[in-house]
């Protein structure tokens, strides 16, 4: 075998080795992506499950509720938890809101939570209502116990249902309310979540 032939053989072998290595890396990358997606799905809830849970909790089905949950999934993705709770709010010029509920994480069990904070309520009176909160990117149950500022301009109202976003770092909470619960429905400033009941909104 002359030098030129040997060179061509070595070059061909290198190309084959490179191609195999590239294919191996591509396959490994696809495998890791699929595993990560599978793990993410195991740790989070799908849209249909959340819609059924919300409808069952509120005891009614509205077109607005389905559209708001669809909107939340489109904007924020799949939640890894949710809160089923009740609220009482009152207003004389500016309102206050007090609530409590049971938080459930897809991987992490359940936990009782309470919340207080100012609310938009430029009217007189008060009301009690149910609230269903989608929880995003919460690494552990205890991390919810802090203040969550309301996101400006995030209040949406569709067909008798409303949703707004509260965010602290990567953690996002999306409370959904129906009907009369929409009075004073958009948070102003923040909502403070605590492990024990408190009357102090600050």
C-alpha angles and dihedrals in degrees: 000000000000125000096260093051091048090051092051091049093050091047091050091050091051092050091050092049091048092049092050091048091049092050090048091052092047092050091048090050093050090047092051091048092051091048092049091049091048091049091048091051091050091054097046141052127249123233097252092052092052093047092051091047092050094046091048091048097048092041092225140075121227131173088231093059093054092047093050093051090047089051092050092051091048093050102034107020125222118348120226093208147009140205126221108198152140130240139197120199136176136182141199100169093319121032138224126212130205124184146163135189150146116273118206123192121199089232110022112047126243136310136187113242136183130197140191135177149127120289140191104265115143094173141067127267139037144253144191123224146158122260130195114200125198110212121208132193096352105159095195138359094252092058091073091070099096141076117290115198117218115249110241114245094007097117113115127182123193127167100332097323131094137194135184134177130241118189140187113175109310094340114099128186121195113192115198121200133180133210116330090011088075091073103102086004101144114076119229120205102345148323117236116214117200138176091231134043116267135173094206108100092191 
